[in-house]
């Protein structure tokens, strides 16, 4: 299946335009951006749009391989070269020969290995661990990182010569918060994709759920959004994703005013909560009383919205039924049997 980057924002369109422009060359590239912004997708798209597309695309996470094994993983080893080397093994450079090697999290690569990688790029040859012969390889390198490599250079943690060898062309993946309107497009795309995968009948989002999704900043970017949609789909029993099934971080980001006026509409005008500004001129304020009044307003609004059904009111408030009854009793609100 061909790699697809979803989005209609200016940032994404500009990035895709650059990808198509640089893909036909054999130039090394550095893809930068926050975690979860789709750096591997960018690398795969570059490979698929390039003359190397018929050859292998080989991804490797430099931060996931133990330091004592990374040379063997990249360059291969000869039988008996170290404990556990029971046979000859090709390295990932050889597997990717003629194609693309994607070095993700290149900033995690140990300094000693950076020297050997630089030599491989300059000479287009590798030497297996325990080997004596140089092996000719021709690969396009696409490296990626969420670190500031120029800062890493200044701190002595990344080689400047390797940085310039990799950073012939740089592509930056934009964070989701900078991609206007793409959050909704991606949420709908992930829902459709996962509903089909899991044979689920959920088709869309309830308005308050979609509003929360669009209003959240998504620090984990596209990866966090995808995981949130999968979670909500797994929990959902209705035909639309409900607000209550979104992760707590997304729910908690919704302001109290928005929650009271939109998520819990009453039969009358939306409840308005007036919170007095702190005034210590009299020596103290009764914080418990203020918070109690706010809590009571929310409980009553939720009960009004669910027509007195406490179990449903507890669900939309994100609390347990037992907690709901305890709070009602504590605040002196009449605890009547559910009208369900």
C-alpha positions in Angstrom: 0.0 0.0 0.0 1.3 3.4 -1.0 2.2 5.7 1.9 -0.3 8.6 2.3 0.2 11.7 4.4 -3.2 13.0 5.5 -3.9 16.7 5.8 -5.0 19.8 4.0 -3.1 22.4 6.0 -0.6 24.8 4.4 2.2 23.2 6.4 1.5 19.7 5.2 1.0 20.8 1.5 4.3 22.6 1.6 6.0 19.5 3.1 4.6 17.2 0.5 5.7 19.5 -2.3 9.2 19.5 -0.9 9.2 15.7 -0.6 8.2 15.3 -4.3 10.9 17.8 -5.2 13.8 16.0 -3.4 12.7 12.4 -3.8 14.1 11.8 -7.3 17.7 12.5 -6.2 20.0 10.1 -4.2 20.8 12.9 -1.7 20.9 12.1 2.0 18.2 13.8 4.0 17.6 14.8 7.6 14.0 14.8 8.8 13.4 16.7 12.0 10.3 17.3 14.2 8.6 16.4 17.5 7.8 12.9 18.4 4.7 11.6 16.8 4.7 14.0 13.8 5.2 11.2 11.2 8.9 11.3 10.4 9.0 7.7 9.2 6.0 8.4 7.0 7.9 11.2 5.4 10.9 8.9 4.9 8.7 6.2 3.3 7.1 8.6 1.0 10.5 9.9 -0.2 11.6 6.3 -0.9 8.4 5.5 -2.8 8.6 8.6 -4.9 12.3 7.9 -5.7 14.0 5.8 -8.4 15.0 3.4 -5.5 11.3 2.5 -4.8 11.8 -1.0 -6.3 14.5 -1.7 -3.7 14.3 -2.1 0.0 13.3 0.5 2.5 14.9 -0.5 5.8 14.0 1.4 9.0 16.1 1.1 12.2 15.6 2.9 15.5 19.1 3.9 16.7 17.8 4.4 20.2 16.3 1.0 20.5 19.4 -1.1 19.9 21.8 -1.8 22.8 25.1 0.1 22.3 27.2 -3.1 22.2 25.0 -4.5 19.3 24.5 -1.5 17.1 27.6 -2.0 15.0 26.7 -5.6 14.3 23.1 -4.6 13.4 24.2 -1.9 10.9 27.3 -3.6 9.4 26.8 -7.3 10.1 29.2 -9.7 11.7 31.3 -12.8 11.0 30.8 -16.1 12.8 32.6 -16.3 16.1 33.4 -12.5 16.2 31.8 -12.2 19.7 29.8 -14.4 22.1 26.5 -15.3 20.4 27.7 -14.8 16.9 27.0 -18.4 15.8 26.9 -17.6 12.1 27.7 -14.9 9.6 25.0 -12.2 9.5 24.3 -9.4 7.0 24.0 -5.9 8.4 21.2 -3.5 7.6 23.4 -1.6 5.2 23.6 -4.7 3.1 19.9 -5.4 3.4 19.2 -1.9 2.2 21.8 -2.0 -0.6 20.5 -0.2 -3.7 17.6 1.2 -1.6 17.0 3.4 1.4 18.2 3.1 5.0 16.1 5.1 7.5 18.1 5.9 10.6 15.4 7.0 13.1 16.5 8.8 16.3 20.0 9.4 14.9 20.7 11.7 17.9 20.8 8.6 20.1 23.7 7.1 18.2 26.8 6.8 20.5 29.8 8.9 19.5 32.0 5.9 18.7 29.4 4.6 16.3 29.0 8.0 14.7 32.7 7.8 13.6 32.1 4.5 11.9 28.8 5.6 10.3 30.6 8.7 8.9 33.3 6.5 7.3 30.6 4.3 5.8 28.9 7.3 4.2 32.1 8.8 2.9 33.6 5.6 1.5 30.3 3.9 0.6 31.9 0.8 2.2 31.3 -1.1 5.4 33.3 -3.7 7.3 31.5 -6.4 9.3 32.4 -7.0 13.0 35.2 -9.6 12.9 35.7 -9.1 9.2 38.8 -8.0 7.3 37.3 -7.0 3.9 35.5 -3.8 3.0 32.1 -4.4 1.4 30.8 -1.9 -1.2 27.3 -0.7 -0.5 25.2 2.0 -2.1 22.3 3.2 0.0 20.4 6.5 0.4 20.4 7.6 4.0 17.4 9.3 5.5 18.0 10.2 9.1 15.5 11.5 11.6 15.6 13.1 15.1 13.4 15.0 17.5 16.6 16.5 19.1 18.3 19.8 18.2 21.4 18.4 16.6 23.1 21.8 16.5 22.7 22.0 20.2 24.0 18.4 20.6 27.1 19.4 18.6 27.7 22.3 20.9 27.5 20.0 23.9 29.9 17.5 22.3 27.3 14.8 21.9 27.1 14.7 18.1 29.8 15.0 15.5 29.6 18.1 13.3 31.1 16.4 10.3 28.4 13.7 10.5 25.7 16.3 10.9 26.7 18.0 7.6 27.0 14.7 5.8 23.4 13.8 6.8 21.9 17.3 6.6 22.3 17.8 2.8 18.6 18.6 2.7 16.4 19.1 5.7 12.6 18.5 6.0 10.8 19.5 9.2 7.5 17.7 10.1 5.1 20.2 11.6 3.4 19.6 15.0 -0.3 18.9 14.9 -1.1 22.1 16.7 0.3 24.1 13.7 -1.8 22.2 11.1 -5.0 24.2 10.9 -8.1 22.0 10.5 -6.0 18.8 10.1 -7.0 17.4 13.5 -10.6 16.9 12.4 -9.5 15.4 9.1 -7.1 13.0 10.8 -9.6 12.0 13.5 -12.2 11.1 10.9 -9.6 9.3 8.8 -8.4 7.2 11.8 -12.0 6.4 12.9 -13.0 5.2 9.4 -9.7 3.2 9.1 -10.0 1.5 12.5 -13.8 0.9 12.3 -13.1 -1.0 9.1 -10.1 -2.9 10.6 -12.1 -4.0 13.7 -15.4 -4.4 11.9 -16.9 -1.8 14.2 -20.2 0.1 13.5 -19.1 3.4 14.9 -19.3 6.0 12.1 -18.8 9.5 13.5 -18.3 11.7 16.6 -20.8 13.3 18.9 -20.4 17.2 18.6 -18.9 17.7 22.1 -16.4 14.9 21.4 -15.3 16.4 18.1 -15.1 19.9 19.7 -12.8 18.5 22.4 -10.6 16.8 19.9 -10.2 20.0 17.8 -9.6 22.1 20.9 -6.9 19.9 22.5 -3.2 20.7 21.6 -2.0 17.1 21.2 1.5 17.3 22.6 2.0 13.7 21.3 1.0 14.9 17.9 -0.5 12.5 15.3 0.5 9.4 17.2 -1.3 10.5 20.3 -4.4 11.3 18.3 -4.4 7.9 16.6 -4.1 6.1 19.9 -6.9 8.3 21.4 -9.3 7.4 18.5 -8.4 3.7 18.8 -9.1 3.8 22.6 -12.4 5.6 22.1 -13.5 3.2 19.4 -12.7 0.2 21.6 -14.8 1.6 24.5 -17.7 2.9 22.5 -21.0 1.0 22.4 -23.1 3.6 20.5 -22.9 4.6 16.8 -20.9 7.8 17.6 -17.8 8.4 19.7 -18.9 10.1 23.0 -17.0 12.7 24.9 -16.7 10.4 27.9 -14.6 7.8 26.0 -11.9 10.3 25.0 -8.7 10.1 27.1 -8.8 12.1 30.4 -6.2 14.6 29.1 -8.5 15.5 26.3 -11.5 15.8 28.5 -9.8 17.8 31.1 -8.6 20.3 28.6 -12.1 21.5 28.0 -12.7 24.7 30.0 -15.3 24.6 32.8 -17.4 27.3 31.2 -17.5 25.4 27.9 -18.4 22.2 29.8 -21.2 23.8 31.7 -22.7 25.7 28.8 -22.3 23.1 26.0 -21.7 19.6 27.3 -24.4 19.7 29.9 -27.2 21.8 28.4 -30.3 22.2 30.5 -33.9 22.7 29.4 -33.5 26.3 30.4 -30.7 28.7 29.5 -27.2 27.3 30.0 -26.0 27.4 33.5 -23.5 30.2 34.2 -21.1 29.9 37.0 -19.8 33.1 38.6 -16.5 32.5 40.4 -15.7 35.5 42.7 -12.2 36.9 42.3 -10.0 36.3 45.3 -10.5 39.0 47.8 -8.6 38.8 51.1 -9.5 42.2 52.4 -11.6 40.5 55.1 -8.7 38.2 56.0 -10.0 35.0 54.4 -12.3 33.5 51.8 -14.4 30.4 52.3 -12.9 28.2 49.5 -14.8 25.1 50.5 -18.1 27.0 50.1 -17.2 28.3 46.7 -16.1 24.9 45.4 -19.2 23.3 46.9 -21.4 25.7 45.0 -19.6 24.9 41.8 -19.8 21.2 42.4 -23.5 21.4 43.2 -24.2 23.4 40.0 -22.5 20.7 37.9 -24.3 17.8 39.7 -27.7 19.5 39.2 -27.0 20.4 35.6 -25.9 16.8 34.8 -29.0 15.4 36.5 -31.2 17.8 34.6 -29.5 16.8 31.3 -30.1 13.0 32.0 -33.6 13.6 33.3 -32.7 12.5 36.8 -30.8 9.3 35.8 -27.8 9.4 38.2 -25.9 6.6 36.5 -25.8 8.5 33.2 -25.1 11.8 35.0 -22.1 10.2 36.7 -20.8 8.9 33.3 -20.9 12.4 31.7 -19.2 13.9 34.7 -16.5 11.2 34.6 -17.1 9.9 38.1 -18.5 6.6 39.5 -22.1 6.1 40.5 -21.0 5.6 44.1 -19.1 8.9 44.0 -22.2 10.6 42.5 -24.4 9.5 45.4 -21.7 10.5 47.9 -21.4 14.0 46.5 -25.2 14.4 46.4 -25.5 13.4 50.0 -22.6 15.6 51.1 -24.1 18.7 49.4 -27.6 18.1 50.7 -29.1 17.4 47.3 -32.1 15.1 47.5 -31.0 11.5 46.6 -34.0 9.9 44.9 -34.1 6.6 43.1 -33.1 6.6 39.4 -36.0 7.4 37.2 -34.7 5.0 34.6 
